[in-house]
C-alpha cells in the first residue's frame, strides 16, 4: 500500500530547508568561504547577493521556488500513486 504525500507539509519543509541553506551559504560567503558557490548562487538566483537585503531576498526566492516545485511534485505523485 502506497502512502500519500502531504503536499503542504512537503512544500513547507522544502521552503524552510532552502531558506536555511541560503542563509548558511550567505554567512560563509561573507566570511570568504565557499566563494565559488556564492558566485554560482548569484548567477542562478535573481535577488541573491551578500548584502543583508540580498540575503533576505535570496532566502525568500529560494523558499518560494522550493515550495512550488515540491508541492507540485507531491500533488502529481499522489495522483499517479
KEKE-43538 format. One line per field, with one value per atom (N, C-alpha, C): atom name; x, y, z; residue number from 1. Coordinates in nm, 2 decimals. Layout:
BEGIN
a = c(CA / ...)
c1 = c(X / ...)
c2 = c(Y / ...)
c3 = c(Z / ...)
k = c(NUM / ...)
//
This chain:
BEGIN
a = c(N / CA / C / N / CA / C / N / CA / C / N / CA / C / N / CA / C / N / CA / C / N / CA / C / N / CA / C / N / CA / C / N / CA / C / N / CA / C / N / CA / C / N / CA / C / N / CA / C / N / CA / C / N / CA / C / N / CA / C / N / CA / C / N / CA / C / N / CA / C / N / CA / C / N / CA / C / N / CA / C / N / CA / C / N / CA / C / N / CA / C / N / CA / C / N / CA / C / N / CA / C / N / CA / C / N / CA / C / N / CA / C / N / CA / C / N / CA / C / N / CA / C / N / CA / C / N / CA / C / N / CA / C / N / CA / C / N / CA / C / N / CA / C / N / CA / C / N / CA / C / N / CA / C / N / CA / C / N / CA / C / N / CA / C / N / CA / C / N / CA / C / N / CA / C / N / CA / C / N / CA / C / N / CA / C / N / CA / C / N / CA / C / N / CA / C / N / CA / C / N / CA / C / N / CA / C / N / CA / C / N / CA / C / N / CA / C / N / CA / C / N / CA / C / N / CA / C / N / CA / C / N / CA / C / N / CA / C / N / CA / C / N / CA / C / N / CA / C / N / CA / C / N / CA / C / N / CA / C / N / CA / C / N / CA / C / N / CA / C / N / CA / C / N / CA / C / N / CA / C / N / CA / C)
c1 = c(0.08 / 0.00 / 0.09 / 0.06 / 0.14 / 0.08 / 0.16 / 0.12 / 0.11 / 0.02 / 0.01 / 0.10 / 0.16 / 0.24 / 0.15 / 0.18 / 0.10 / 0.17 / 0.11 / 0.18 / 0.22 / 0.13 / 0.17 / 0.28 / 0.28 / 0.39 / 0.52 / 0.52 / 0.64 / 0.69 / 0.60 / 0.63 / 0.69 / 0.63 / 0.68 / 0.82 / 0.84 / 0.97 / 1.08 / 1.04 / 1.14 / 1.17 / 1.07 / 1.09 / 1.18 / 1.16 / 1.24 / 1.39 / 1.41 / 1.54 / 1.61 / 1.55 / 1.61 / 1.65 / 1.56 / 1.59 / 1.71 / 1.71 / 1.82 / 1.95 / 1.95 / 2.06 / 2.12 / 2.03 / 2.07 / 2.13 / 2.08 / 2.14 / 2.28 / 2.29 / 2.42 / 2.53 / 2.48 / 2.57 / 2.61 / 2.52 / 2.55 / 2.64 / 2.63 / 2.72 / 2.86 / 2.87 / 3.00 / 3.06 / 2.98 / 3.02 / 3.08 / 3.01 / 3.06 / 3.19 / 3.21 / 3.34 / 3.45 / 3.42 / 3.52 / 3.53 / 3.44 / 3.44 / 3.34 / 3.37 / 3.28 / 3.24 / 3.34 / 3.31 / 3.26 / 3.31 / 3.27 / 3.12 / 3.07 / 2.93 / 2.85 / 2.90 / 2.83 / 2.81 / 2.92 / 2.91 / 2.81 / 2.81 / 2.71 / 2.56 / 2.55 / 2.41 / 2.37 / 2.46 / 2.43 / 2.39 / 2.44 / 2.41 / 2.27 / 2.24 / 2.12 / 2.00 / 2.02 / 1.90 / 1.91 / 1.80 / 1.78 / 1.81 / 1.77 / 1.77 / 1.89 / 1.96 / 2.06 / 2.19 / 2.23 / 2.36 / 2.41 / 2.53 / 2.58 / 2.55 / 2.46 / 2.41 / 2.30 / 2.26 / 2.15 / 2.02 / 1.99 / 1.87 / 1.87 / 1.99 / 2.01 / 2.00 / 2.05 / 2.04 / 1.89 / 1.82 / 1.68 / 1.60 / 1.62 / 1.55 / 1.59 / 1.71 / 1.75 / 1.69 / 1.68 / 1.61 / 1.46 / 1.40 / 1.26 / 1.24 / 1.32 / 1.32 / 1.34 / 1.44 / 1.47 / 1.35 / 1.29 / 1.18 / 1.06 / 1.03 / 0.92 / 0.94 / 1.05 / 1.08 / 1.07 / 1.14 / 1.13 / 1.00 / 0.92 / 0.78 / 0.70 / 0.71 / 0.62 / 0.66 / 0.79 / 0.84 / 0.80 / 0.83 / 0.80 / 0.65 / 0.57 / 0.43 / 0.37 / 0.41 / 0.36 / 0.41 / 0.53 / 0.58 / 0.48 / 0.45 / 0.36 / 0.22 / 0.17 / 0.04 / 0.04 / 0.14 / 0.15 / 0.18 / 0.26 / 0.29 / 0.16 / 0.08 / -0.04 / -0.14 / -0.14 / -0.24 / -0.19 / -0.06 / -0.01 / 0.00 / 0.00 / 0.02 / -0.11)
c2 = c(-0.12 / 0.00 / 0.13 / 0.21 / 0.34 / 0.45 / 0.51 / 0.63 / 0.75 / 0.84 / 0.96 / 1.06 / 1.15 / 1.26 / 1.38 / 1.45 / 1.57 / 1.69 / 1.74 / 1.84 / 1.97 / 2.02 / 2.14 / 2.11 / 2.00 / 1.97 / 1.96 / 1.89 / 1.88 / 2.01 / 2.09 / 2.22 / 2.31 / 2.32 / 2.40 / 2.35 / 2.22 / 2.17 / 2.20 / 2.19 / 2.23 / 2.38 / 2.46 / 2.61 / 2.64 / 2.58 / 2.61 / 2.56 / 2.44 / 2.39 / 2.48 / 2.52 / 2.61 / 2.74 / 2.80 / 2.93 / 2.92 / 2.82 / 2.80 / 2.77 / 2.70 / 2.67 / 2.80 / 2.88 / 3.01 / 3.10 / 3.10 / 3.18 / 3.13 / 3.00 / 2.94 / 2.98 / 2.97 / 3.00 / 3.15 / 3.23 / 3.38 / 3.41 / 3.34 / 3.36 / 3.32 / 3.20 / 3.15 / 3.24 / 3.29 / 3.39 / 3.51 / 3.57 / 3.69 / 3.66 / 3.54 / 3.50 / 3.47 / 3.47 / 3.43 / 3.29 / 3.21 / 3.06 / 3.03 / 2.93 / 2.89 / 3.00 / 3.08 / 3.19 / 3.15 / 3.03 / 2.99 / 2.95 / 2.89 / 2.85 / 2.98 / 3.08 / 3.21 / 3.27 / 3.27 / 3.32 / 3.25 / 3.12 / 3.04 / 3.07 / 3.09 / 3.12 / 3.25 / 3.35 / 3.48 / 3.48 / 3.38 / 3.37 / 3.30 / 3.20 / 3.13 / 3.20 / 3.28 / 3.34 / 3.49 / 3.54 / 3.68 / 3.78 / 3.75 / 3.85 / 3.83 / 3.72 / 3.69 / 3.77 / 3.83 / 3.89 / 3.89 / 3.93 / 3.92 / 4.04 / 4.13 / 4.24 / 4.18 / 4.25 / 4.20 / 4.19 / 4.29 / 4.28 / 4.17 / 4.15 / 4.04 / 3.91 / 3.89 / 3.76 / 3.73 / 3.83 / 3.80 / 3.78 / 3.85 / 3.83 / 3.70 / 3.66 / 3.52 / 3.41 / 3.43 / 3.33 / 3.32 / 3.43 / 3.43 / 3.36 / 3.40 / 3.34 / 3.19 / 3.15 / 3.00 / 2.93 / 2.99 / 2.93 / 2.91 / 3.01 / 3.01 / 2.91 / 2.91 / 2.81 / 2.67 / 2.64 / 2.51 / 2.46 / 2.56 / 2.52 / 2.48 / 2.56 / 2.53 / 2.40 / 2.38 / 2.26 / 2.13 / 2.13 / 2.01 / 1.99 / 2.10 / 2.09 / 2.03 / 2.08 / 2.02 / 1.87 / 1.84 / 1.70 / 1.61 / 1.66 / 1.58 / 1.56 / 1.66 / 1.65 / 1.55 / 1.56 / 1.47 / 1.32 / 1.31 / 1.18 / 1.11 / 1.19 / 1.14 / 1.10 / 1.17 / 1.14 / 1.01 / 0.99 / 0.87 / 0.75 / 0.77 / 0.65 / 0.58)
c3 = c(0.00 / 0.00 / 0.00 / -0.09 / -0.11 / -0.02 / 0.06 / 0.14 / 0.05 / 0.08 / 0.01 / 0.08 / -0.01 / 0.04 / 0.08 / 0.18 / 0.21 / 0.15 / 0.04 / -0.04 / 0.04 / 0.13 / 0.20 / 0.30 / 0.36 / 0.46 / 0.38 / 0.27 / 0.19 / 0.14 / 0.09 / 0.04 / 0.15 / 0.27 / 0.38 / 0.42 / 0.43 / 0.48 / 0.38 / 0.25 / 0.14 / 0.15 / 0.18 / 0.18 / 0.30 / 0.41 / 0.53 / 0.51 / 0.46 / 0.43 / 0.33 / 0.23 / 0.13 / 0.18 / 0.26 / 0.32 / 0.42 / 0.50 / 0.59 / 0.51 / 0.41 / 0.33 / 0.26 / 0.22 / 0.16 / 0.26 / 0.38 / 0.49 / 0.53 / 0.54 / 0.57 / 0.46 / 0.34 / 0.23 / 0.23 / 0.26 / 0.27 / 0.39 / 0.50 / 0.61 / 0.57 / 0.51 / 0.47 / 0.36 / 0.27 / 0.17 / 0.23 / 0.33 / 0.39 / 0.47 / 0.51 / 0.58 / 0.48 / 0.35 / 0.25 / 0.22 / 0.27 / 0.25 / 0.14 / 0.06 / -0.05 / -0.14 / -0.18 / -0.27 / -0.41 / -0.45 / -0.59 / -0.58 / -0.47 / -0.46 / -0.45 / -0.38 / -0.37 / -0.51 / -0.59 / -0.72 / -0.81 / -0.80 / -0.87 / -0.82 / -0.70 / -0.64 / -0.69 / -0.70 / -0.75 / -0.90 / -0.97 / -1.11 / -1.13 / -1.04 / -1.05 / -0.99 / -0.89 / -0.82 / -0.85 / -0.89 / -0.94 / -0.83 / -0.71 / -0.60 / -0.50 / -0.51 / -0.40 / -0.42 / -0.31 / -0.31 / -0.16 / -0.13 / 0.00 / 0.09 / 0.05 / 0.13 / 0.22 / 0.33 / 0.41 / 0.33 / 0.25 / 0.17 / 0.07 / 0.01 / -0.09 / -0.03 / 0.09 / 0.16 / 0.19 / 0.24 / 0.28 / 0.15 / 0.04 / -0.08 / -0.14 / -0.13 / -0.18 / -0.10 / 0.03 / 0.11 / 0.07 / 0.05 / 0.01 / -0.12 / -0.22 / -0.35 / -0.35 / -0.28 / -0.27 / -0.20 / -0.10 / -0.03 / -0.12 / -0.20 / -0.29 / -0.40 / -0.46 / -0.57 / -0.52 / -0.40 / -0.34 / -0.31 / -0.25 / -0.21 / -0.33 / -0.43 / -0.55 / -0.62 / -0.63 / -0.70 / -0.62 / -0.49 / -0.41 / -0.39 / -0.38 / -0.37 / -0.49 / -0.61 / -0.73 / -0.75 / -0.70 / -0.71 / -0.62 / -0.50 / -0.42 / -0.48 / -0.54 / -0.60 / -0.71 / -0.80 / -0.91 / -0.86 / -0.76 / -0.70 / -0.65 / -0.58 / -0.52 / -0.63 / -0.74 / -0.85 / -0.92 / -0.93 / -1.00 / -0.92 / -0.78 / -0.69 / -0.67)
k = c(1 / 1 / 1 / 2 / 2 / 2 / 3 / 3 / 3 / 4 / 4 / 4 / 5 / 5 / 5 / 6 / 6 / 6 / 7 / 7 / 7 / 8 / 8 / 8 / 9 / 9 / 9 / 10 / 10 / 10 / 11 / 11 / 11 / 12 / 12 / 12 / 13 / 13 / 13 / 14 / 14 / 14 / 15 / 15 / 15 / 16 / 16 / 16 / 17 / 17 / 17 / 18 / 18 / 18 / 19 / 19 / 19 / 20 / 20 / 20 / 21 / 21 / 21 / 22 / 22 / 22 / 23 / 23 / 23 / 24 / 24 / 24 / 25 / 25 / 25 / 26 / 26 / 26 / 27 / 27 / 27 / 28 / 28 / 28 / 29 / 29 / 29 / 30 / 30 / 30 / 31 / 31 / 31 / 32 / 32 / 32 / 33 / 33 / 33 / 34 / 34 / 34 / 35 / 35 / 35 / 36 / 36 / 36 / 37 / 37 / 37 / 38 / 38 / 38 / 39 / 39 / 39 / 40 / 40 / 40 / 41 / 41 / 41 / 42 / 42 / 42 / 43 / 43 / 43 / 44 / 44 / 44 / 45 / 45 / 45 / 46 / 46 / 46 / 47 / 47 / 47 / 48 / 48 / 48 / 49 / 49 / 49 / 50 / 50 / 50 / 51 / 51 / 51 / 52 / 52 / 52 / 53 / 53 / 53 / 54 / 54 / 54 / 55 / 55 / 55 / 56 / 56 / 56 / 57 / 57 / 57 / 58 / 58 / 58 / 59 / 59 / 59 / 60 / 60 / 60 / 61 / 61 / 61 / 62 / 62 / 62 / 63 / 63 / 63 / 64 / 64 / 64 / 65 / 65 / 65 / 66 / 66 / 66 / 67 / 67 / 67 / 68 / 68 / 68 / 69 / 69 / 69 / 70 / 70 / 70 / 71 / 71 / 71 / 72 / 72 / 72 / 73 / 73 / 73 / 74 / 74 / 74 / 75 / 75 / 75 / 76 / 76 / 76 / 77 / 77 / 77 / 78 / 78 / 78 / 79 / 79 / 79 / 80 / 80 / 80 / 81 / 81 / 81)
//
